[in-house]
């Protein structure tokens, strides 16, 4: 006989508990434990053995080597271009048939506009089903007309019943299914209201099953919380193949799409876009965003080469040092880690003889970009000392490198690629870590290797050395 005992399952993280609790002991969410019955079959019973045999017969397994050969035979059909090069880059080269992609972003940032443009491009070669739970078909058509899009091959539906949507997708077999948005969808299997944790989990799982069984690529729009994360359980991001976040600077027309998860490409790849009256346009040269500098050299400004995803990117780093007026000195970092900035000031004091204990210090990355790698250390140090001493840095200078606690300048990843990108953008002098010095000369740029932070500052601030 089967023994039936109640267990409690968290709707957020799926953790199990033997008794009900107000707070899940695993994910610390409140009031997410719901009762489920658990049937434990008796070991050795003929019923459990027969069920196990039936399960084995139902599972179809094939040698992985044969599947790899079949995939190679598919050739160029493995990915679809979306007609927007920057979006193709973020996805790893295009959209994979049968994949599920989750796109999140704050309201009004352009998620629906971007996916409608994608639908218009793919609709010329394959069937596209655009499902909206937030807008009517007339509103979708109005936006398409405003953007000047050709809607051949696009079927639109306004529905929140995901069961009906899946049946429609099975009948029509579209190449691409767009869901706008997952928080408005509901399935009959769950009694919760649309947007709840249980509905989000069940709806996403149903869409994943549809994509894997039919080969339909699915693009899902997800709402975000006030913290900027996609609303719903973290399991939502685990279920899908790719997670993209739409980001922007509050005072800028530029948009950025970042891949935080990608089973078919590089993680943290970044694409740049511009919001215009006729839709979203890609920015093929992001240096135009971050290098809109003053026409004359100024103190406290220097260009560095960072690396975001697989692409080297030139950005302007600014530093401002001002005499403290009252109270404790301020340390403000925009686009940089404030804790690392405090560490950098201590290194400058100890190993370069630059004391900023009686000064307010401000560091900023132009363009609203967030730099998460330590390659900005040397550039910020040069910018701050330049501001302190009021020394104007040449506009043709580029600087990058990590600074250690003992004052050494450490190498960064892909140093030669960064130098080549700087040379391509017209920079003629680069101060780089000694271990990042290229093996051979690079046309158009003079590399100055340094091993210590004090050495780098003397070289950068010498009025005639560069």
C-alpha positions, 0 to 999 in steps of 0.5 A: 500500500502507498503511504500518504503524508502531507508535505508543504512546498514553497511556491517560490523556490520549490523547497519542501518542508514537513510542517507549515511555516509562515516563512520559507526556511530556504528562500525566506519568502512569506506565506508561500508554503502550500500543502501537497500530498506525498505518496511513498510507494512501498519498496519491492512492491510489484506495482512500483516495479511495473511502473518503473518498467513502464517509465523506462519504456516511455523514455527515448534516448539516443546517442549524443554523437548522432545528435551532434551530427544531425545538428552539423547537417542543419548548418546555417539554419541553427540561428535566425537573424533578427534584423538588428545586429546589436540584438543578434550580438547579445543573443550570441549570433541570432535566435535559436529555434526552439529556444525560450528568451525572457526580456525584462525591463522597466515600464516604457523602456521599449520592450514591446516596441523592440519585439514588434520590430523583431516580429516584423523582420522575421514575419517576412520569412516565417509565421509569427504569432504576437500575443498580448495580454495588455493591448488590443489588436487595434493598439498593436496595429497602431504602433506598427503603423507609427513605426512604419513596419511591414506586418506581413506574416504576423498574426496577433491575438489578445488573450490571457488564457495560456491554454488557448494560446498554446492550442492556437500555437500548436495548430498554426505552428509559428516560427516565433511566438511572442508573449507580452507579458508573462504576468498577464497569462494564466493556466487552468491548472493553477487556481491562483490569479494571473501574476502570482508565483504559481501562475508565473511558474506554470505558465513559463513551464508550459511555454518551455514545453511548447518550444522544446516539443514544436521547435517554436522560438518563444520570446517572453516579456517580463515585468520587473520589481522596483529593485530591477529584477524580473518579477516572480520566482527566481525559478523563472530565469532558471527555466528559460534559455536566455535572460535579457535585461533592458537598461537605460540611463534616466537622462539619456535616449540610449538603451542597453540590452544585457544578457545575464544568462545565455545557453547559446552564447556569452553571458554579460554581452551588451548591445546598445540602442537608441530610442527614436520616434520611429522605433529602436535603432542599433548603435553600431559604434558605442564609442559615440555615446561615451566619448562625447568629450570637451573639445579642449583637454581638461583636468580630471578626464581620461579615456580607458578601455573596458571590456563588456562581454566580448567587446572592448569599449572605450569610455571616458572616466572623470575624477573631481577632487575638491577641498573638503568644506565641512564634516567628513570627506565625501567619496562618491562613485557613479558607475564604479564600485565605491568600496574599491574607490576607497581602497584605491585612495588608500593605495595612492596615499601609501604608495604614491604620496597622494593624500586626499584625506582632506578632500571630497572625491568624486568619480564618474563614468560618462554615459551611465555605464556600470563597469564591473571589472578592475581595469578602471583602477589606473584610469581613475587614479590618473583622473583624480591626481590630474584634478588635484594638481590641475594638470590637463591630460592629452585627448589622445591618451588612453589608460587601463590597468588594475592596481594592487594593494602593494602599489603594483599595476597588474595586467587585465584580460585581453590587453592587446585587444583593448590597445587595438581598439584604442588605435582604431578609434584614433588614440596615439598613446596608451599607458598599460600594465607592463605584462599587457605590452603587446609582443609586437608594435601596433600601428598608430599607437605608442604603448608605455608600460608601467609596473607601479602606480607612482611610475604611471602617475609621473608618466601621465602627468608629465606635461611634455612626456606624452 
